[in-house]
Amino acid sequence: MTKIGKKAKTDDLYRAILQLKTEQDCYDFFQDLCTVSELRAMEQRFQVAALLHDGQVYHEILRRTGASSATVSRVSRSLNYGSGGYERILNRIRTAESAVPKGEGT
């Protein structure tokens, strides 16, 4: 999988993302940064990654997300052969969710 090289040009964006403190910060920043189509595509890819990570099968993911088979395949390749970003974040989310006492996370 092709990876983006680390350059000063890209560092500014990633440093900016690290400054986001709240969910509202994220909504506001990404709505300013991206088009609605770009946001929906990223949201869909992340949803596909979460379902693949949870062991869902392709046809169920296609049905639940409306993603194309090409998108599911691409995300699967990223999960299996990428830099580990999806896996790291999905594991952090699962760990955080399991730390919330039952009844408080809903």
C-alpha positions as CSV (number, residue, x, y, z in Angstrom):
1,M,0.0,0.0,0.0
2,T,1.3,3.4,-0.9
3,K,2.0,5.6,2.0
4,I,2.1,9.4,2.2
5,G,5.6,10.5,2.9
6,K,6.2,12.7,6.0
7,K,6.7,16.3,4.8
8,A,6.5,19.6,6.5
9,K,3.5,20.5,4.2
10,T,1.4,17.6,5.7
11,D,2.6,18.0,9.2
12,D,0.6,21.2,9.7
13,L,-2.7,19.4,9.1
14,Y,-1.9,16.6,11.4
15,R,-0.7,18.9,14.1
16,A,-3.9,20.9,13.7
17,I,-5.9,17.7,14.1
18,L,-4.0,16.9,17.3
19,Q,-5.3,20.2,18.7
20,L,-8.9,19.1,18.6
21,K,-10.2,18.7,22.1
22,T,-13.9,17.9,21.9
23,E,-16.3,16.2,19.5
24,Q,-17.7,19.6,18.6
25,D,-14.2,20.8,17.7
26,C,-13.9,17.8,15.4
27,Y,-17.3,18.5,13.8
28,D,-16.5,22.2,13.3
29,F,-13.0,21.6,12.0
30,F,-13.8,18.8,9.5
31,Q,-17.0,20.6,8.3
32,D,-14.8,23.6,7.4
33,L,-12.0,21.5,6.0
34,C,-14.0,19.0,3.9
35,T,-16.9,18.9,1.5
36,V,-20.0,17.0,2.6
37,S,-19.2,14.3,0.1
38,E,-15.6,13.9,1.5
39,L,-16.9,13.7,5.1
40,R,-19.6,11.1,4.1
41,A,-16.9,9.0,2.3
42,M,-14.6,9.1,5.3
43,E,-17.4,8.3,7.7
44,Q,-18.5,5.3,5.5
45,R,-14.9,4.0,5.2
46,F,-14.5,4.2,9.0
47,Q,-17.9,2.4,9.5
48,V,-16.7,-0.3,7.1
49,A,-13.4,-0.6,9.0
50,A,-15.2,-1.0,12.3
51,L,-17.5,-3.7,10.8
52,L,-14.6,-5.6,9.3
53,H,-12.7,-5.3,12.6
54,D,-15.7,-6.8,14.3
55,G,-15.6,-9.8,11.9
56,Q,-18.7,-8.9,9.8
57,V,-18.8,-10.5,6.3
58,Y,-18.7,-8.5,3.1
59,H,-22.3,-8.9,2.0
60,E,-23.5,-7.8,5.4
61,I,-21.2,-4.7,5.3
62,L,-22.5,-3.9,1.8
63,R,-26.1,-4.1,3.0
64,R,-25.5,-2.1,6.3
65,T,-23.4,0.7,4.9
66,G,-24.3,1.0,1.2
67,A,-20.6,1.0,0.5
68,S,-19.4,-0.3,-2.9
69,S,-17.6,-3.6,-2.9
70,A,-14.5,-1.7,-4.1
71,T,-14.7,0.5,-0.9
72,V,-15.0,-2.6,1.3
73,S,-12.1,-4.3,-0.5
74,R,-9.9,-1.1,-0.2
75,V,-10.6,-0.7,3.5
76,S,-10.0,-4.4,4.1
77,R,-6.6,-4.1,2.4
78,S,-5.8,-1.1,4.7
79,L,-6.8,-3.1,7.7
80,N,-4.6,-6.1,6.6
81,Y,-1.7,-4.4,5.0
82,G,-1.8,-0.7,6.0
83,S,0.1,1.2,8.6
84,G,-2.1,0.0,11.5
85,G,-4.0,3.3,11.9
86,Y,-7.5,1.8,11.7
87,E,-6.6,-1.1,14.1
88,R,-5.0,1.2,16.6
89,I,-7.9,3.6,16.8
90,L,-10.6,0.9,16.7
91,N,-8.8,-0.8,19.6
92,R,-8.7,2.4,21.6
93,I,-12.4,3.0,21.0
94,R,-13.2,-0.5,22.2
95,T,-11.0,-0.1,25.3
96,A,-12.7,3.2,26.1
97,E,-16.1,1.8,25.6
98,S,-15.4,-1.2,27.8
99,A,-14.2,1.2,30.6
100,V,-17.6,2.9,30.7
101,P,-19.9,1.3,33.4
102,K,-23.0,-0.3,31.9
103,G,-25.9,2.2,31.6
104,E,-23.6,5.2,31.5
105,G,-22.5,4.9,27.8
106,T,-26.0,5.3,26.4
